[in-house]
């Protein structure tokens, strides 16, 4: 049996933006329009007091940033839409990168006054590496913002791909008149939106030129001119190019006013791709066995792209977020973790229907399900109902910041070990164990990760630790074509060798020259700045 009908109607996408561009507002409006929530405000409230019940999230509350990514599912026009939120703070970008491996497309929200900002730029790079199709939403047109042509130009430059305007703004700020829908050739007239269901915005067909010109005056003429320039300079929408991540459809609007949001929701259904096949790369007898897994295949498979601990402060459990790659999930199913060949024994399995966690009835490729476990599952693990598969592509970035962990009470060594193992498995921090012994090293991409880990070690494992600076400024994962070559290298730098949480060998460096020198001395050694879970 295949599940083609089910997978074809799935859309799994990440919403990406720089903080404050309006991601939370848009998420909320998408949920509102799809009928998943009745009154906007709940996501926002959650943003303010996100995970208020969970102690270890206190840091997040204090700083008002989102550390955790979340998943929301909604139904719209007979389609199942899985929305994955991404943490906006730059120190948690690793988590965001991994979320991007679990989606088939991305919705990029841009503040029309600020254009493409730093955080968005980094996310775009990841999307580009993976050729993820990107839909662009230019938000806050009700404010005094930049010229739309200017914004398109910047998006094109930053994305390195042409923009295809799907809607076009008439005026902005106080004189924002609305948007022209290029497909339907009609203008939707702007009106401040409410917090409730989408109102019917007035539409006027473009054939009514005289009426439009009279009503919107010089804004109309200017909009028609710039629209002509924009459409003349852009290619027409080409589905194949969009799906290959070679052009981005662009929508304008104002999230907070519900305006232009329906167009985005429709684009997710009409333009965004259904789940794609995923490649399994298993090593059998040292030989790679590559297999393409189709979403509609009947056997269950999925990959853990996020592990989050203690979502419920009363239970010491962890939730493994699995992006399904194929098959159907039904309760009670027997599943195994490829890495250990052990059965996965979750205490509960949930979906994330409109932000509530609910028990899963059934789920298909593209869906995200959460397995609550007491361990045994790691970031990057492949889960199947029996077949031997290993999905790859979950990135770990070489840390640029390092700290040594000093335990204040040596009697808590065992708890510290457990804590670091678990936090390492979760990807909250990277843990490196020097091969010659000595204190453990923590490696992070952002400074804030250290603070979160220090806080969590105390709150969850009762380990008071001091973090001390050390001489390392980078790490490279090391491979060689032969064991002898690798041995020669590790013998030359015993004090620099360490093992990460997955037991992969890494070379610790003190400066960029370090790597270059080592590379010159050992040209046959491969130095990897990025490790993909394999
Ligand atoms: P984020 O998740 O990307 O960080 O952004 P968020 O949605 O929280 O929006 C950031 C701010 O921008 C919010 O204002 C929000 O109301 C505002 N905003 C979002 N969309 C629009 C829009 O289309 N037009 C205008 N004018 N503003 C918009 P805030 O002052 O931080 O919060 P609030 O007090 O308004 O809730």
Boltz pocket constraint, residues with backbone or C-beta under 6 A from the ligand:
constraints:
  - pocket:
      binder: B
      contacts: [[A, 17], [A, 18], [A, 19], [A, 20], [A, 21], [A, 22], [A, 23], [A, 24], [A, 25], [A, 26], [A, 44], [A, 88], [A, 139], [A, 140], [A, 141], [A, 142], [A, 143], [A, 253], [A, 254], [A, 255], [A, 256], [A, 257]]
      max_distance: 6.0
